[in-house]
Amino acid sequence: MFKPQPVPKSPFVAFLLSLVFPGAGQIYCGKTSRGLWTLAIFLPALVITVYLTVQLGSPEGNEDTFFWGILLRITLFLYVFAFLDAFFTAREMTAGTDAFIAESPRVAAILNLLTRGFGYFYLGKRRLGFAVFFGLMFFQAPLVKTAAGGLVIEFTLAAMGAHAYSIARQTEKEILATVQLPAGPAPSTGFPRSIPIGLALVLAAGYLALLVLGLLLPDYSHVDQSTARVSRDSQGVTYQNPAYEVSLRVPASWTVTHDEPTYILLAVRSDRACSITLQPLAWSPLLGLASFKGQLSYQLSKTKDLTAEVLDEQPAVLSLLPARDIRVSVKQGTKRLIEHHVIARKGMTLYDLSTYELADDEGNVAEPPCSSDFRFIRENLVLPH
């Protein structure tokens, strides 16, 4: 029988160090290589994640959303690993069992959580590692394109992490069975393990909530018009869509159509000088209304043969909802198109009521001739509350 080799370390100090500076707790426990590797990966991932988080909602941020998700995952998982590993390593060193642990179960788990089977290579299970690595290579690419597929990948990696942990833990138990541990319960460290474990569970639940949020976003790739109806009387034209709890009334000189797949409706005045569209967009609660302006400016900058600029933006009200009114000028030849995008959010839906009006390039465009019609339409728009 081997005897324990205790090296007293404070689990509280180790936990606190890695909580404030991931990797420092492992270095405090003498696991310098592990701590430096944790720090070397965590810090760049954290910096880039913060940068991309600030860019969320901007066109550049939208293009990098996939990488933001990957880096957020790496940052969060490494952070949790750092303080959990530091805490339990300090406990093992104090108990004198750390010297007998060949492969850390926690390292095996984090490697499988962040990679495709590298935890198995760490444990010497090369055949299993290769099978998992190449197996996931074929299935991962199509799954990451959807929120549901992302959840499948997460649960698969979590199962792999738990499996690697159980393998290393079983090996650890077999080794510790040859160690002459002191009789009676282990001495109390004075810092309950429920605190780091509870914090880890809270952070994991928050990350899982972000994944579920992707499933809850509505799909507006094809607007449901099965229950929509349009009625006309002497006072105007009314559009109603019970599926979305939306109704809109336009003046009698207007025509309403609802055959565009991504729009709730399109309305045009008889002289074709004025038109409106109402479009629903899936909008994450993480994004504010201000990010819509950045996306709009980006789209306009990509338009060829047109000179476009965002003239102004101001607070507004749309169907009793707080809104933003963004005025855009688009010039082509001697004509100018004035756009008003009045956007309001309800839950995870952003409603974009856009009005379009042709005007001469010269003259005052601040008071376009279709203003009275647009005012009537905005006052007679009903959105869900």
C-alpha positions in Angstrom: 0.0 0.0 0.0 1.2 3.5 -0.8 0.9 6.3 1.6 -0.7 9.7 0.8 1.6 12.6 0.1 -0.3 15.7 1.4 0.6 19.1 0.2 -1.7 21.6 2.0 -3.4 24.0 -0.3 -6.4 26.2 0.4 -9.4 25.2 -1.9 -10.9 28.6 -1.3 -7.7 30.5 -2.4 -7.4 28.2 -5.4 -11.0 28.8 -6.4 -10.8 32.6 -5.8 -7.6 32.9 -7.9 -9.1 31.1 -10.9 -12.4 32.9 -10.5 -10.6 36.2 -10.8 -7.8 35.1 -13.2 -8.5 31.7 -14.8 -5.4 29.5 -14.6 -3.9 31.2 -11.6 -5.6 28.7 -9.2 -3.9 25.8 -11.0 -0.5 27.6 -10.9 -1.1 28.1 -7.1 -1.6 24.4 -6.8 1.6 23.6 -8.7 -0.1 22.7 -12.0 1.9 25.4 -13.8 1.6 23.8 -17.3 -2.2 23.3 -17.0 -2.7 26.8 -15.6 -0.6 28.5 -18.4 -2.4 26.5 -21.1 -5.7 27.5 -19.6 -4.7 31.2 -19.5 -3.1 31.2 -23.0 -6.4 30.0 -24.5 -8.8 31.8 -22.3 -7.4 35.4 -22.6 -7.4 35.7 -26.4 -10.8 34.0 -26.5 -12.2 36.4 -23.9 -10.8 39.5 -25.7 -12.2 38.4 -29.1 -15.6 37.4 -27.6 -16.0 40.8 -25.9 -15.1 42.5 -29.2 -17.7 40.4 -31.2 -20.3 40.9 -28.4 -20.0 44.7 -28.9 -20.5 44.2 -32.6 -23.7 42.1 -32.3 -26.4 43.5 -34.4 -24.0 45.3 -36.7 -23.5 43.9 -40.3 -19.9 43.0 -39.3 -21.2 41.3 -36.2 -23.9 39.4 -38.1 -21.2 38.0 -40.4 -19.2 36.8 -37.3 -22.1 35.5 -35.2 -21.0 31.9 -35.8 -17.5 32.6 -34.6 -18.9 34.6 -31.6 -20.8 31.5 -30.6 -17.7 29.3 -30.8 -15.5 31.7 -28.8 -18.2 32.4 -26.2 -18.4 28.6 -25.7 -14.7 28.3 -25.3 -14.5 31.2 -23.0 -17.3 30.1 -20.7 -16.3 26.4 -20.6 -12.6 27.3 -19.8 -13.7 29.7 -17.1 -15.8 27.0 -15.4 -13.1 24.4 -15.8 -10.5 26.8 -14.4 -12.2 27.4 -11.0 -13.6 23.9 -10.7 -10.2 22.3 -11.5 -8.4 24.7 -9.1 -10.8 24.0 -6.3 -10.7 20.2 -6.6 -7.0 20.0 -7.3 -6.4 21.9 -4.0 -8.6 19.4 -2.2 -6.7 16.5 -3.7 -3.3 17.9 -2.9 -4.4 18.6 0.7 -5.7 15.0 1.0 -2.4 13.7 -0.5 -4.0 11.9 -3.4 -3.1 14.2 -6.2 0.3 12.6 -6.8 -1.4 9.3 -7.7 -3.7 10.7 -10.3 -2.2 10.1 -13.7 -4.9 11.6 -15.9 -7.2 14.2 -14.5 -10.9 13.5 -15.1 -11.6 17.2 -15.4 -8.9 17.7 -18.1 -10.3 14.7 -20.0 -13.8 16.2 -19.8 -12.9 19.7 -20.9 -10.9 18.4 -23.8 -13.9 16.4 -25.1 -16.2 19.3 -24.5 -14.1 21.7 -26.5 -12.8 19.3 -29.2 -13.9 16.3 -31.2 -12.6 13.5 -29.0 -9.2 14.9 -27.8 -10.1 13.8 -24.3 -9.9 10.2 -25.4 -6.4 10.8 -26.9 -5.4 12.3 -23.5 -6.6 9.1 -21.8 -4.7 6.9 -24.3 -7.9 5.7 -26.0 -6.6 6.5 -29.5 -9.0 4.2 -31.5 -12.0 5.7 -29.8 -10.5 9.2 -30.3 -10.0 8.7 -34.0 -13.5 7.2 -34.4 -15.1 10.1 -32.6 -13.0 12.7 -34.4 -13.8 11.5 -37.9 -17.3 10.5 -37.1 -18.2 14.0 -35.9 -16.4 15.6 -38.8 -19.1 14.2 -41.2 -22.2 15.0 -39.0 -21.2 18.3 -37.4 -21.2 20.5 -40.5 -24.9 20.2 -41.4 -26.0 20.3 -37.8 -24.4 23.6 -36.9 -26.6 25.4 -39.5 -29.7 25.2 -37.3 -30.4 26.0 -33.6 -31.8 22.4 -33.1 -28.7 21.0 -34.7 -26.5 23.1 -32.4 -28.3 21.6 -29.4 -27.7 18.1 -30.7 -24.0 18.8 -31.0 -23.9 20.3 -27.5 -25.6 17.3 -25.9 -23.3 15.0 -27.9 -20.2 16.8 -26.7 -21.6 16.9 -23.1 -22.1 13.1 -23.2 -18.6 12.7 -24.5 -17.2 14.9 -21.7 -19.1 12.9 -19.1 -17.9 9.6 -20.7 -14.2 10.7 -20.6 -14.7 11.9 -17.1 -16.1 8.5 -16.0 -13.2 6.6 -17.7 -10.6 8.8 -15.9 -12.5 8.6 -12.6 -12.6 4.8 -12.8 -8.9 4.7 -13.4 -8.4 7.1 -10.5 -10.4 4.9 -8.1 -8.4 1.8 -9.1 -5.2 3.7 -8.3 -6.4 5.2 -5.1 -7.5 1.7 -4.0 -3.7 1.0 -3.6 -3.2 4.1 -1.4 -3.5 3.8 2.4 -6.0 6.6 3.1 -6.5 7.7 6.7 -9.3 6.1 8.6 -12.4 8.2 9.2 -13.8 11.1 7.3 -11.5 13.5 5.5 -10.9 16.8 7.4 -13.1 19.7 6.4 -11.5 22.3 4.1 -13.8 25.0 5.5 -15.1 25.9 2.0 -18.1 23.9 0.8 -17.9 22.4 -2.7 -21.5 23.4 -3.3 -20.4 26.9 -4.0 -18.1 26.3 -7.1 -20.4 23.5 -8.3 -23.5 25.8 -8.0 -21.7 28.6 -9.8 -20.8 26.2 -12.6 -24.4 25.0 -12.9 -25.7 28.6 -13.1 -23.2 29.5 -15.9 -24.1 26.3 -17.7 -27.8 27.0 -17.4 -27.2 30.5 -18.8 -25.4 29.1 -21.8 -28.1 26.5 -22.4 -30.7 29.3 -22.3 -28.8 31.1 -25.1 -29.0 27.9 -27.2 -32.7 27.5 -26.5 -33.3 31.1 -27.5 -32.3 30.2 -31.0 -35.1 27.6 -31.1 -37.6 30.1 -29.9 -36.9 32.7 -32.5 -39.9 32.8 -34.9 -39.5 31.8 -38.6 -40.6 34.5 -41.0 -39.0 33.0 -44.1 -42.6 32.5 -45.4 -45.4 34.6 -43.9 -48.6 32.7 -43.2 -51.3 34.3 -45.3 -53.9 31.5 -45.0 -56.2 33.5 -42.8 -55.5 36.9 -44.2 -58.3 38.9 -45.8 -58.7 42.3 -47.5 -61.9 44.2 -47.5 -62.8 47.5 -49.2 -65.4 50.2 -48.5 -65.9 53.9 -49.4 -63.5 55.0 -46.6 -60.5 52.7 -47.4 -59.0 49.3 -47.7 -58.5 47.1 -44.6 -56.1 44.2 -44.3 -56.4 41.7 -41.5 -54.3 38.7 -40.6 -55.5 36.9 -37.4 -52.5 34.5 -37.5 -50.2 37.4 -36.5 -52.9 39.6 -34.9 -52.1 42.4 -37.4 -54.5 44.7 -39.1 -53.9 47.8 -41.3 -56.1 50.3 -43.0 -55.1 52.4 -46.0 -56.9 55.2 -47.9 -59.4 54.2 -50.6 -57.0 55.2 -53.4 -54.6 52.5 -52.3 -54.3 48.8 -53.3 -53.2 46.1 -50.9 -51.5 42.8 -51.9 -50.2 40.0 -49.7 -48.5 37.6 -52.0 -44.9 38.3 -51.1 -43.4 35.4 -49.0 -41.4 37.5 -46.6 -43.8 40.5 -46.2 -47.1 40.7 -44.3 -48.4 43.1 -47.0 -47.5 45.5 -49.8 -49.7 48.6 -50.5 -49.4 51.0 -53.4 -51.3 54.3 -54.1 -53.1 54.5 -57.4 -50.6 57.0 -58.9 -47.7 54.7 -57.8 -45.9 57.7 -56.2 -46.2 56.1 -52.7 -46.0 52.6 -51.3 -45.6 50.8 -48.0 -44.5 47.4 -46.9 -44.9 45.7 -43.5 -42.3 43.0 -42.8 -41.8 40.9 -39.6 -38.2 40.0 -38.7 -37.0 37.5 -36.1 -35.1 39.7 -33.6 -33.0 38.5 -30.7 -33.7 40.0 -27.3 -29.9 40.6 -27.1 -30.2 43.2 -29.9 -31.6 46.7 -29.5 -33.5 48.7 -32.1 -30.4 50.8 -32.8 -28.7 47.9 -34.5 -31.3 48.0 -37.3 -29.9 51.3 -38.5 -26.4 49.9 -38.8 -27.8 47.0 -40.9 -29.8 49.3 -43.0 -26.8 51.5 -43.7 -24.8 48.5 -44.6 -27.4 47.2 -47.1 -27.6 50.7 -48.7 -23.8 50.8 -49.1 -23.9 47.6 -51.1 -26.5 48.9 -53.5 -24.9 49.6 -57.0 -25.6 52.7 -59.1 -27.4 54.4 -56.2 -26.4 57.2 -53.8 -28.0 56.5 -50.5 -27.7 58.0 -47.0 -29.4 57.8 -43.7 -30.8 61.3 -43.1 -31.9 61.1 -39.5 -33.3 58.9 -36.8 -35.7 59.8 -34.0 -38.0 58.1 -31.4 -41.5 57.3 -32.6 -44.6 55.3 -31.6 -46.0 52.5 -33.7 -49.3 50.9 -32.7 -48.6 52.0 -29.1 -45.2 50.4 -29.1 -42.0 52.3 -28.6 -40.4 52.6 -32.1 -37.6 54.3 -34.1 -38.2 56.3 -37.2 -35.3 56.1 -39.6 -35.4 58.4 -42.7 -33.3 57.4 -45.7 -32.6 59.2 -49.0 -31.9 57.1 -52.1 -30.9 59.0 -55.3 -30.9 57.6 -58.8 -30.5 60.0 -61.7 -32.8 63.0 -61.3 -35.2 61.2 -58.9 -34.9 60.7 -55.2 -36.6 58.0 -53.2 -37.5 58.8 -49.6 -37.8 55.8 -47.3 -39.1 55.8 -43.7 -38.5 52.7 -41.7 -40.6 52.8 -38.5 -39.5 49.8 -36.5 -41.0 48.4 -33.3 -40.4 45.3 -31.4 -42.8 42.9 -29.6 -41.1 39.9 -28.0 -38.8 38.4 -30.5 -40.4 40.0 -33.5 -39.3 43.3 -35.1 -42.0 45.0 -37.2 -40.7 47.1 -40.0 -43.3 49.5 -41.5 -41.5 51.0 -44.5 -42.9 53.8 -46.6 -41.5 54.8 -50.0 -42.1 58.0 -51.9 -40.7 59.4 -55.1 -39.6 63.0 -55.1 -37.7 65.4 -57.3 -34.0 65.5 -56.5 -34.1 69.3 -55.9 -36.2 70.9 -53.3 -37.2 70.2 -49.7 -37.6 66.5 -49.0 -38.3 66.9 -45.3 -42.1 67.2 -46.0 -42.9 64.7 -48.8 -46.3 64.9 -50.5 -47.4 61.5 -49.3 -47.1 62.4 -45.6 -50.8 62.6 -44.9 -51.5 59.1 -46.3 -48.6 57.7 -44.4 -49.8 59.3 -41.2 -53.3 57.8 -41.8 -51.7 54.4 -42.3 -49.6 54.5 -39.2 -52.5 55.6 -37.1 -54.6 52.7 -38.4 -52.0 50.0 -37.9 -52.7 47.4 -35.1 -49.9 45.2 -33.9 -50.0 42.6 -31.1 -49.4 44.0 -27.6 
